[in-house]
Amino acid sequence: MELGNVSQPTYGPGPEAPGSSVPGLVGMAHGFLRLVQPNALPIGALVLCCLSFFLSQLLLYELGFLVCMAIGLLFIILVPLVGCCFCCCRC
């Protein structure tokens, strides 16, 4: 087993993602993630040690996911309620 130079390691490129059998779905998932969270994590705001500024930057970073979660919770509540109204009232 070759360990190489332990005191001065050399780093190569990271592991590559394996080829996918469904590139269309992978592209759709990555497109959605880029749409929901286009900005990078605000690490520089953490260094400034101003908690309110960091929290505002973090909320801005997570805004896309928060909107998706709110829409999901709205559907979880409204779909059964509307279904119950259609079932019971037969409008």
GUKE-381543 format. One record per residue (C-alpha): residue number from 1; x, y, z. Coordinates in Angstrom, 2 decimals. Layout:
BEGIN
NUM:X:Y:Z
...
// end
This chain:
BEGIN
1:0.00:0.00:0.00
2:1.57:3.27:-1.15
3:1.04:6.19:1.23
4:3.10:8.75:-0.65
5:4.55:11.80:1.06
6:2.52:12.18:4.26
7:4.05:15.52:5.28
8:3.40:17.13:1.85
9:0.33:15.46:0.37
10:-0.74:16.11:-3.20
11:-4.41:16.46:-3.89
12:-6.01:15.53:-7.17
13:-9.45:16.33:-8.49
14:-12.34:15.08:-6.42
15:-14.46:12.11:-7.33
16:-16.66:12.62:-10.36
17:-20.34:11.86:-10.42
18:-21.13:8.58:-12.14
19:-22.89:8.65:-15.47
20:-26.64:8.63:-15.08
21:-29.16:6.55:-16.99
22:-31.74:9.34:-16.70
23:-29.98:12.59:-17.70
24:-33.30:14.37:-18.25
25:-34.38:13.91:-14.64
26:-30.94:14.86:-13.36
27:-31.03:18.04:-15.45
28:-34.51:18.87:-14.18
29:-33.47:18.38:-10.55
30:-30.36:20.53:-10.96
31:-32.39:23.20:-12.77
32:-34.88:23.29:-9.89
33:-32.10:23.56:-7.32
34:-30.43:26.39:-9.25
35:-33.81:28.15:-9.44
36:-34.59:27.76:-5.75
37:-31.12:28.52:-4.40
38:-29.06:30.53:-6.90
39:-26.72:32.18:-4.36
40:-23.75:30.68:-2.53
41:-23.73:30.20:1.23
42:-22.72:33.54:2.89
43:-19.60:32.32:4.73
44:-18.08:35.83:4.65
45:-20.95:37.17:6.75
46:-20.11:34.65:9.47
47:-16.58:36.04:9.77
48:-17.91:39.55:10.45
49:-19.47:38.30:13.73
50:-22.53:40.50:13.38
51:-25.33:38.08:14.25
52:-28.24:40.09:12.85
53:-26.48:40.64:9.52
54:-25.55:36.95:9.30
55:-29.12:35.86:10.06
56:-30.53:38.21:7.43
57:-28.05:36.86:4.86
58:-28.87:33.28:5.87
59:-32.62:33.90:5.51
60:-32.00:35.43:2.10
61:-29.94:32.36:1.19
62:-32.73:29.99:2.28
63:-35.59:32.09:0.88
64:-36.28:29.78:-2.05
65:-36.57:26.72:0.17
66:-38.78:28.61:2.62
67:-41.16:29.63:-0.19
68:-41.31:26.04:-1.47
69:-42.01:24.81:2.06
70:-44.81:27.35:2.54
71:-46.44:26.34:-0.76
72:-46.12:22.66:0.19
73:-47.73:23.22:3.60
74:-50.52:25.20:1.94
75:-51.23:22.29:-0.41
76:-51.08:19.79:2.47
77:-53.76:21.76:4.30
78:-55.93:22.90:1.37
79:-56.14:19.71:-0.72
80:-57.80:17.55:1.98
81:-60.03:20.45:3.00
82:-61.27:21.05:-0.56
83:-61.70:17.30:-1.07
84:-63.75:17.06:2.10
85:-65.94:19.97:0.98
86:-66.54:18.37:-2.44
87:-67.25:15.00:-0.83
88:-69.60:16.25:1.88
89:-71.35:19.13:0.13
90:-71.45:17.68:-3.44
91:-71.37:21.16:-4.90
// end
